[in-house]
Amino acid sequence: MVGPVELVTPRLRLRQWRPDDLTACARMVADPEVMKFFPAPLSRAESDELAARCRSLIEERGWGFWAAELREAATFIGFVGLHIPSADLPFSPCVEVGWRLAREHWSRGYATEAATAALEFGFTTLGLGQIVSFTTLGNVRSQAVMHRLGMRRDPEPFEHPALPVGHPLRAHCLYRLDRNVWLDRARPQADAATSRSLPRNHGQPNG
Ligand SMILES: CC(C)(COP(=O)(O)OP(=O)(O)OC[C@H]1O[C@@H](n2cnc3c(N)ncnc32)[C@H](O)[C@@H]1OP(=O)(O)O)[C@@H](O)C(=O)NCCC(=O)NCCS
């Protein structure tokens, strides 16, 4: 892939990280509410490291956890995208779709809008057969995003190996979306968009 990919949705731009994102990112990951389902809020140094990792993976592959910004105001609101988890998970190898938004940008549909574009990129440009998402059992907001995206939850939870045995966040649920299922969901919308752009009497005998 040549250069970082940028995805544009009606309200958002998913793009490569920039140095001026670092302050807003640090504010987001220092917020205990945003980090409620992670082991701990992050320091400025940890946040900068996270942003640098996201940036270098996008540099390397063209895609990753993109910086998400509001198109209208060019405001950084968090990150959303696709990632190959580094942990050895029971369902590895896999590509996950994930998200983290600053608290003031919740409840506006941004995570679902951005993730919809990331899924489309994963299934079409990358040609992936399946995309997963996972989170700790208590993170119902994140699970609601997975559900809205049409992902299906595996019946059995799994233990996240990066967390110690007995850690309250260790039990996770896994959601999956297969390319075929995504195509079936995407197709009626695509067909509707096509028919809207056709003349009204398309396919009808004239007169
Ligand atoms: C997970 C997270 C991204 C979900 O954010 P969210 O705002 O709940 O999800 P969405 O962006 O899809 O927004 C959906 C909400 O916007 C509302 N909404 C408002 N305008 C909307 C619009 N134009 N289109 C769609 N939804 C809209 C929906 O009704 C829904 O409302 P709700 O908050 O009452 O449920 C956010 O809670 C977060 O960053 N959490 C911390 C980090 C985290 O846990 N990440 C996941 C780790 S696995």
The ligand as an SDF file (V2000), in Angstrom:
LIG
                    3D

 48 50  0  0  0  0  0  0  0  0999 V2000
  -16.9530    2.7500   23.1280 C   0  0  0  0  0  0  0  0  0  0  0  0
  -17.2740    4.1660   22.6870 C   0  0  0  0  0  0  0  0  0  0  0  0
  -16.4150    4.5480   21.4940 C   0  0  0  0  0  0  0  0  0  0  0  0
  -18.7490    4.2010   22.2970 C   0  0  0  0  0  0  0  0  0  0  0  0
  -19.1700    5.5270   22.0720 O   0  0  0  0  0  0  0  0  0  0  0  0
  -20.7140    5.8380   21.8200 P   0  0  0  0  0  0  0  0  0  0  0  0
  -20.8660    7.2780   21.7270 O   0  0  0  0  0  0  0  0  0  0  0  0
  -21.5270    5.0980   22.8250 O   0  0  0  0  0  0  0  0  0  0  0  0
  -20.9860    5.1090   20.4340 O   0  0  0  0  0  0  0  0  0  0  0  0
  -21.3750    5.7860   19.0480 P   0  0  0  0  0  0  0  0  0  0  0  0
  -20.3550    6.7990   18.6980 O   0  0  0  0  0  0  0  0  0  0  0  0
  -21.6210    4.7060   18.0820 O   0  0  0  0  0  0  0  0  0  0  0  0
  -22.7210    6.5650   19.3830 O   0  0  0  0  0  0  0  0  0  0  0  0
  -23.9230    5.9100   19.6570 C   0  0  0  0  0  0  0  0  0  0  0  0
  -24.8290    6.8410   20.4120 C   0  0  0  0  0  0  0  0  0  0  0  0
  -24.9670    8.0660   19.6770 O   0  0  0  0  0  0  0  0  0  0  0  0
  -26.3730    8.3490   19.4710 C   0  0  0  0  0  0  0  0  0  0  0  0
  -26.4610    9.1790   18.2590 N   0  0  0  0  0  0  0  0  0  0  0  0
  -26.6480   10.5230   18.2800 C   0  0  0  0  0  0  0  0  0  0  0  0
  -26.6110   11.0180   17.0400 N   0  0  0  0  0  0  0  0  0  0  0  0
  -26.3960    9.9720   16.2090 C   0  0  0  0  0  0  0  0  0  0  0  0
  -26.2660    9.8630   14.8050 C   0  0  0  0  0  0  0  0  0  0  0  0
  -26.3260   10.9350   14.0060 N   0  0  0  0  0  0  0  0  0  0  0  0
  -26.0420    8.6400   14.2800 N   0  0  0  0  0  0  0  0  0  0  0  0
  -25.9620    7.5480   15.0680 C   0  0  0  0  0  0  0  0  0  0  0  0
  -26.0810    7.6100   16.4270 N   0  0  0  0  0  0  0  0  0  0  0  0
  -26.2980    8.8120   16.9840 C   0  0  0  0  0  0  0  0  0  0  0  0
  -26.9880    6.9680   19.4490 C   0  0  0  0  0  0  0  0  0  0  0  0
  -28.3570    7.0410   19.7130 O   0  0  0  0  0  0  0  0  0  0  0  0
  -26.2260    6.3110   20.6050 C   0  0  0  0  0  0  0  0  0  0  0  0
  -26.7630    6.8310   21.7880 O   0  0  0  0  0  0  0  0  0  0  0  0
  -26.4530    6.3330   23.2960 P   0  0  0  0  0  0  0  0  0  0  0  0
  -25.2190    7.0460   23.7310 O   0  0  0  0  0  0  0  0  0  0  0  0
  -27.6480    6.7580   24.0450 O   0  0  0  0  0  0  0  0  0  0  0  0
  -26.2820    4.8510   23.2200 O   0  0  0  0  0  0  0  0  0  0  0  0
  -16.9930    5.1780   23.8220 C   0  0  0  0  0  0  0  0  0  0  0  0
  -17.8440    4.8670   24.8840 O   0  0  0  0  0  0  0  0  0  0  0  0
  -15.5480    5.1370   24.2930 C   0  0  0  0  0  0  0  0  0  0  0  0
  -14.6600    5.7400   23.6970 O   0  0  0  0  0  0  0  0  0  0  0  0
  -15.2990    4.4220   25.4220 N   0  0  0  0  0  0  0  0  0  0  0  0
  -14.0000    4.3820   26.0140 C   0  0  0  0  0  0  0  0  0  0  0  0
  -12.9900    3.5790   25.2470 C   0  0  0  0  0  0  0  0  0  0  0  0
  -13.4170    2.1600   25.0650 C   0  0  0  0  0  0  0  0  0  0  0  0
  -13.9710    1.5390   25.9690 O   0  0  0  0  0  0  0  0  0  0  0  0
  -13.1060    1.6330   23.8750 N   0  0  0  0  0  0  0  0  0  0  0  0
  -13.4330    0.2950   23.5130 C   0  0  0  0  0  0  0  0  0  0  0  0
  -12.4730   -0.6540   24.0480 C   0  0  0  0  0  0  0  0  0  0  0  0
  -12.8220   -2.2820   23.4450 S   0  0  0  0  0  0  0  0  0  0  0  0
  1  2  1  0
  2  3  1  0
  2  4  1  0
  2 36  1  0
  4  5  1  0
  5  6  1  0
  6  7  2  0
  6  8  1  0
  6  9  1  0
  9 10  1  0
 10 11  2  0
 10 12  1  0
 10 13  1  0
 13 14  1  0
 14 15  1  0
 15 16  1  0
 15 30  1  0
 16 17  1  0
 17 18  1  0
 17 28  1  0
 18 19  1  0
 18 27  1  0
 19 20  2  0
 20 21  1  0
 21 22  1  0
 21 27  2  0
 22 23  1  0
 22 24  2  0
 24 25  1  0
 25 26  2  0
 26 27  1  0
 28 29  1  0
 28 30  1  0
 30 31  1  0
 31 32  1  0
 32 33  2  0
 32 34  1  0
 32 35  1  0
 36 37  1  0
 36 38  1  0
 38 39  2  0
 38 40  1  0
 40 41  1  0
 41 42  1  0
 42 43  1  0
 43 44  2  0
 43 45  1  0
 45 46  1  0
 46 47  1  0
 47 48  1  0
M  END
$$$$
